[in-house]
Amino acid sequence: MEKGQILDIDIFDLSGEGQGIGRADGMVVFVGGTVPGDRAKVQLTKVKKNYAFGKLVEILEKSPDRVEELCEYHTGVVNPDDEKKRNVRCGGCPYADITYSAQLLVKENQVKQKLSHLAGIDFDAYDAPVFNPIVGMSEEDNEGQGSYRYRNKAVMPVSTGGLMTRKGGIQEPVHEPRIGFLPAKSHDVIDCQDCWLQALPAMAAADAMRRFMVEDNITSYDERWDKGLMKSMTVKTAFGTGDVMVVLEINGKGIPNAAKLIEMLSDAIADVEVDEFGEPYYGLESVALKITKASGKVEVTTLAGKNTITDVVNIYDAESGEYKEMQFEISPESFYQVNQVQMQRLYSLVREYCQRATYVNMSAGASDGPVILDLYCGIGTIGLCLADMAEKVVGIEIVKDAIIDANRNAVINGIVNARYICGKSEEIIPSCMGQSDAFDVSKIDDDVVEAIKAANIAVLDPPRAGCRPELLETIVAAGIDHIIYVSCDPATLARDIKMLAENGFRLEEVTPVDLFPHTSHVECIGLLSRI
C-alpha cells in the first residue's frame, strides 16, 4: 500500500480517539469519520510499516449502529463567527457517533483484547478467568436521561482570546468569553453552551460566568503574555443531595466584584430544577478560589459558603439483598468518581468481590473478618463501603487533603474501624512489617501497624498510569491473599496483572463497568488471588 491509494475498507472497531479501524492487505487502517459496521471508500494519507491512516472519501454502506442526531459541538458547528475554526469538533465524546449499545460492545471487546494481548490471558482455556459482560447504564438512569447528564464534575477552561491594545493604550479581550472544552490536540476553547454529558448546574454556572465576565469586563488568563485573570472553572454536583461547588482557578489574588459573581452563580443554579413544592433542588453550597503561587504551590481557599459539599450514595449488598446508604464529603481538590450511578454499581461489585475473598479466607480457617488495605484510597469511598464486613480498614493516600476528607467521612458514617494515613504505600507497608525504615512508624498507632501486618485483602484504585512497580512488589512481599483491582485503564491493568501473575497471583474474575459513556474510557474491576 502507498500514500494516495484509494481502497474500499470494512470498519470493525474504534480507536481511543474515535477513529474507525479497518484492515486492508493485512494492515490496520485508521479512518476518521467512520464507525464499526461501515463500508467506506478511503484514501490513504500516511502509510507506516504495520499500520496506515486514511481520509474518508465516501460511505459506501452505513453501519446500522450509526447515530445521525448528534450534539452540534461534536459535529463541528461551533464558533460560526470564526471561519477558520468553524468545523472544529469538541473532543469530549469520541464514541458519540454510534449507539450506546454498540459502544458497550466495543469497550467490552477492547478490555478483553488488552487483557489477552498484554497480560497473556487465554479466555478460551478451560481454567480461564471469568470475564463478565460490561455493566452499562440503562435508559431509566439519571431520572430517565440514561447515559446522558451523568457527569458530576465539569472542568471547563475559560478564554477571551488574550488582550488587544486599542488607541490610547486601552486593553480589551480579543473575543467574548468562551467557557467549555478543548478539541483534540488544540488549546482553543470551544464555547459549549450545553454539553449533553454534563449535569445541568454546571452549564448554568458557565452561563452565569459568561454574563459576569462581559458585564464586568473580566479577561481570561493568556499564558503567552502571562496576563489576564480567569483560567478555568470546575463545577462539582452532588446528585444525591443537590449540593453544588464551584472552583474558580485564577491568575491573581482575587476576583473583582466577587459578591456579584457569587449571587449570579447561586441564582443560575437555583433555577435549574425545582421540586413539587417549587423549591430549588440544586443549591450553590461552596465557592473556592484556586491560585498557583510563584513558587508553584497550589493554594485553594474558600471564597463563600462551606469548605465541602456532601453526596449520598447507596451501595448494594449481594448477601443481604439490601442497600447500604453512605455519605461522603467532597472538597475542591479531592477525587470522586464522575458518574454517581455507575460508581454505586462499581462499589457494589467491589463489595461482592470482597465478600467472596472473605468466604475463601473463612473456609481456610480464618476466625475474624478480613483486614483490608485501601490503597490509593482518595477520600475513603471504597474502604468505607467495606468497613462493616472487615475487622479493620487501613487506607493509605499520598494527598494530605484526601486523607483529611477520608477520616472525616469515617466519622460522618459512624465507622470506627477505619483509619487513614498520609504517605506512600510502598514505604509505609514495608516499614510496618520491619522490612524497611523509609517511613517513621512511630507516627501511627501500634494497632494500625499491627493491622497492616495482618492485612489479607488489598483494594487498589490507582490513577490511569496504574500502580507503581514498587507498590506491586510491596503487596507481593506483604503476604496479601487477595487483590481487588479497580482500574480506569485496561492497558495498565493488564500490565499490572501480568506482573502479579509472575509473582504468584491469579486473575479469578474481571468485570468492565462503563463509567464514561460516549467516550473511549472504561473502568474495570478484577479479583486476583494468591496461588
N, C-alpha and C positions, 0 to 999 in steps of 0.2 A: 504494500500500500504506500501511497505517496500523497503529499500535500496537494490539495486541489481536486483530488479524485472524488467523484460523486457515487455514493453507494445507497442501496436500499437496506435498511437495518431494522431488525425487530428489537424493541426495547424490553428488557426483562427485569430491571432493578433501578433503584435510585441511589445516588451518592449522598454524602452528608450535606452537600451544598444544593441538593435538589436537582442535579443534572441526571438525565436518563442515562442508563448504562445498557449498551448493546454489544454485539460481538460481530466482527467481520474478519474472515480468513483467520480465525483463531485468536484474534486480537481484540481486547476490550476497547470500546469506543465510548467516550463521554459526550453527551449531546444535550445542551441546554434547551429548555422548552419542550422536552419530551417526557413521557411518563410510562411506567410499565404497562404493556399491552398495546402501545403504539407501534405502527409500522411507518417508518419515516424515510424520506429521501434526505441524505446528509452529505454535506461537502466537508471533507477533512481539512482542518485548519492547522493542525500540528500532529506530527507522527513521531513517536518515540520508539524505543526498542520493543517494549512489551505492551504499550497502550497508545491510544490516539485521542485527539479531541476533534469534534466536528461541529459544524454550524447547521442548524435546521434549515432545510430548503422548502420542504413540503411534508405535511402529514398525509400519508397515503391511506392509512386506516387508523381511525381514532380508537383509543383504548375505551372500553366500557366503563372504566373507573375514572375517567376524566371529569373534573368539576369545571363547569363553564362559568357559573356565577361566583366571581372572586372579589375580594376586597380590592378597591381601586389602588391602594398603595402597593399591593402585591403585583398587580398587572402593570404598574408603571405610570398611571395617570396621576402624577404628582408634580408639584411646582410648575403649574401651567404657565406662570408668568416668566419662567426661565426656560427658554427654548433649548439650551444646551443640556438641561437636566430634566427635560420633560418626560423622558421614558426611563428614568432611574427607578429601579424597583426596591422596595423595602426588603431587607434581608431576613426579616423575622420569621417567616413562615415558608421555608423551602419545600415543605411537603403539602402545601395547600392546594396544589393542582389536582390531587386525587382524593377520592372519597376517604372518609375516616376508616372504614373497614379495610380498605386497601392499604392505608398507612400502617395499620396494625400488623397485617401480614408481612409487609416489607420489613418492619422493625423486628418482628419475631424471627424472620429468616436471617436478618443481619446478625442478631445476637447468636443464633445457633452457628452460623458460619464462622464468626470470630472465635467462639469457644472451640470449634472444631479445628480451625487452621492455626490459631495462636497458642492454644493450650493442649492441642493434640488429643482432644476428646472425641471418641467414636460413639456417637449417639445411637448407632445401629448395632452395637455389640450387645451380647446377651446380658452383661452386667453393667450396662451403661447407666450413667446418672439419669434421673428423671428430669425431663425437660417439659415444663408445663406451658400451656398456651398463654399468650400475653394477656395481662389484665388491662383492659381498656376502659374507657368511660362510656356510660350509657346515655341515651337521649334524655333520661329523667334527671341526670346530674345537674348541679348548679341551677336548681329551680327551673328545669326544662330547657336550659341553654346548652346542655350536653357538653361537647368538647370545646365550647367557646366560653369566654369570660372566666376562665379558670385561674388566671394568674393573680396571685395576691400581692405581687411585688412588681412594680414598674420602675425601671431605671432609665430616665429619659435625658439625654444631653440637650443643652439649650444653645441656640445660635442666633445671633443677629448679623452674622457675616463679617464681623470686625468693625472697624471705625473708619470713616472717611472725613477729611477735613475740608470744610467749605471756606469760602472767602470770609475773612475776619477771624480765622482760626477756630470757627465753630465745628466741633466734632459731633457726628451723627452716625447711628448704625447704618450699615450698608443696606439691610432689608429689615422688615418687621420680624418680630420674634418667631422662631421655629422651635417647637418642642416635640420631640418624637424619638425616632430611631435612625440607625445608620444603615445605608445599603451595604452590600457585601464589598469589602476591600475599598472602603471610602470613609472619609471623615465629614462628608457633607450631610447635615442633619435633614431628614425628611420630616416636614411639619405634619405630623399624624394627628388629625382631628379626632379620629376614633379608630382604635385597634380592637379587632374582634377577640383577641386573646386576653386583653386586659380587663380588670374589674372597672366598673363604671366610675367609682370615686376617683380613680387615677386619671381618667380622661377629663372629669370635671375639674380636678385640681390643675391639670395642664392648661385648660381653657382659662381658668382664673388667673394663672400666672402670665399667660399671653396678654390678657387685658391689662393687668397691672404693669407689665413692662412697657406697654405702649403709653398708658396714661402717665406714668412717672419717668418715662424716657430712661429705662434701665437697659444697660448693654449686657451682652454676653462676653465671657472671657475669650480672648483670642491668644493662643499660645505663640503665634508668630511675633507679636509685639509685647506679650506679657501684659496686656491691658484688658479692661472690661471686668464685669462683676460676676454674672451668673455662669456657673459651669454645668450643673445638672440638677435635676430634681428626682428624688426617689419617693414613691408613694407605696406604703405598706397598708394592706387592708385585711383586717381580721374578720373573715366571713362569719365566724361563729358568734361574734358579739357586735359587729358593726363598727368597731374602733378603727380609726384611720390615723396613720402617722405620715407626715411629710418631712423629708430630709432635704434641705437646700444646701448644695455644695457651692461655695462662693470663693472668689479671689478678692479677699479684703477682710475687714474686721466686722462688718455688719451690713444690713440691707436698709437703705433709706426708706423711711415711712413704713417700717416693717409691720406696724399695727394695722395699717390699711390692708396690706397683703394677707395677713392672718385672717382678718374679717372676710375678705373676698374668698379665700380658700374655704373657710368654715361655711359660708353661705352656699357656695357651689356644691360642696359635698353633702350638705343637709338636703339639698333639692334633688338629689339622685333618686331616692326612693322613700316613700312614706308607708307606714303600716295602716291597718284598718281604722285606726283612730286619728289618722292624719299626722302622726308623729314621725320625724325622720328616723330611718333605721341606721344610716351611717352618720357618724359624728367625728369631727376632727378632734382628736384627743391629745395629739402631740405634734409639735413643730420643732425640728432640730436644725442647727447650723453645723455644717462640716467644712472645716478650714484646714488647709495644708500649710504649715508653718515653713519659714525659710529653711529650717533645719531638716525638713522633710517629714517631720512628725505630724500625724493627722489628729486634729482635735475636734471632738464632737460635743457640742453644748446644747442644752435645751433652751429654745427661744420662747416657747409658750407651751402651756399645758404640762402633761406628765412626761417622765423620762421614758416610759414604756407604754405599749398597748398590750391588751390581753386577748388571746384567742381561746376558744373552747373546741375540743375535738372529741370524737367518740371512736374508741378502738374496740374492734370485735374480738371476743374471746371464743375460740373454736370449741373449747372443752365445755363451757357453760352455755354457749349459745346466746350470751348476753353482751351488751356493750358497756364499756368502761369509759366514763367521762373524765377528761383531763383538761386542765387549764395551763396555758403557757404564756408567760410574759415575754414580749419581744422588744428588744432595744434597737436603736438605729443601725448598729453595725453587726448585730447577731445574725447567724444563718438560720433560716427557717424554710422548709420546703415550699416551693412556689405554688403547688397545686394541693389545696387542702383536702379535696375529695379523695384524690389518689394517695395522698400522704396517709390518710386513715386506713386505706386498703393495704398500703405497703407496710405500715407498722403492725397491722393485724397479722400479716404474713410473718413478720419478724417474730411476733409473739407465738405464732403457731410453730415455727421452726425451733424456737427456744423451748417450747413445751415438749417437742419431740426429742430434743437433745437431753432435756431433763429426765425424760422417761428412760432413755438409754442409760443415763448415769444411775438412776434409782435401781434399774434392773441389774446393774453391775455391783450393787451393794451400798451405794451412797444413801445415807440416812437423812440428810437435810437437803433443802433446796440448793440450787447452784449459786456459786459466787460468779457474778457477771462483770467482766471488764467492758466498759463502754468507751471505746477509743475513737478519737476524732468526734467527741461527744457533742460539740456545739453547746446549745442551751439545755441539753439533757433530755430532749424529747424521747429518744428511743429507750434509753435506760430507765426513765421514769415509767414508761409504759410496761416495763417488765418487772418493776420492783416488787409487786405483790406476789410474784412466784419465786423470788430469789431470797436467799439468806442475806445477801448484801450485793449492792451495785456500787462499783467504783468507776467514775468517769474521769477521763484524762483529756485535756484540750490545751493547746498552746496559747489560745486567745484568752486573755485575762477577763475581759468583759463578758465573754460567753460563760466562763466559769461562775462569775457572779450571778448571771442570769440562771444558770443551772441549779445552783444551791438555793436561790430564791424560789425557783419553780418547784423544788422538792418541798419546801415549806408550804407553798400555796396548796399543794396537793396532799398535804398531811403525810408525806413519805419520810420515814425516819431511818431507813436502812440504805440510803443512797448518799454517797459523798463524792465530791468533785474536786479535782486537783489541777492546778495550772502547771503545765510543763510538757516535755516531750515524752511520749510513752516509751520510746526506745532508750531513754535514760532512767526514767522513774522505775519501770518494772525490773530491769536487771539490778538496780541499786537496792530495791526492796528485797530481792532474792539473794543478796550478797554476792552477786556476780560482777558488780561494778561499783564505783564510787562517784559516778558522773552527777548524781543527784544527792543532795543532802536529805536523807530520810528523817532526820530529826525535825524537819519542818512539818511532818504529817504525823497523825496519831498512830500509836502502836497497833490499834485494832484495824486500821486501814492497811498498814504494812502487812499484817497477818492475812487480811482478806486477799490482797494481791498475790501473796504466796499460794493461797488456796484456790485461786480462780480456776474454773474449769470450762467456762464459756466466754468467748471474746466476740463482741459485736464491733465490726469495722464499718465506718461510713466515711471514707476518705474523700477528698476533693477529686476533680476529674483526672488529675495526674496519677491517682491510685496511691497505694501505700509505699512508703519509703522502704527500701530493702532492709534497712536496719530494724524497722519495726517488725517485718515478717520474720526475720531471724530471731528477734526477741520472743515472739509468740511461740515459735518452734522450741526455743530453749526453755520457755516457761512451763512446758508440760500441759498446755491448754488441750482439752479433749475435743472441743467443738468450736467452729468459727461460723458466725453468721455474717456474711459479707454483703453490704449494701453498696452498690456501685452506680454511678451515673455515666460510666463509660465502659461498654462491654470489652473494648480492646485492652484497657488497663486491668480490668477484672480478669480477663483471660491470661494476661501476663503474670498476675499475682497468683492465680490458681495453679499455673504451671510450676512456679517456684515452690509453692506449698506442697504440690504433688511430689516434687523431687525430695521433699523433706518429711514424708510420712503422712500426708493428709490426702483424703479422697473426697472429690466432689460428689455429694449424695443427690442433690436436687438443685434446680435453678428455675426461677420464675421471672420473666420480664414484666415490668409494670410501666405503663405509659403515663408518666407524669408530665410529658411535654407534647401534647397533641399538636399536629401541623408543623412540627419541627423535626429535625433529624435525631434528636436526643431521646434516650430511653433509659429508664432505671432498671436495675436487675437486683435480685436478691438470691444469694446462693448459700446453701448449707454444706459445710465441709466437716468431716470427722477424722480424727487421728486413727490411722490403721493400727 
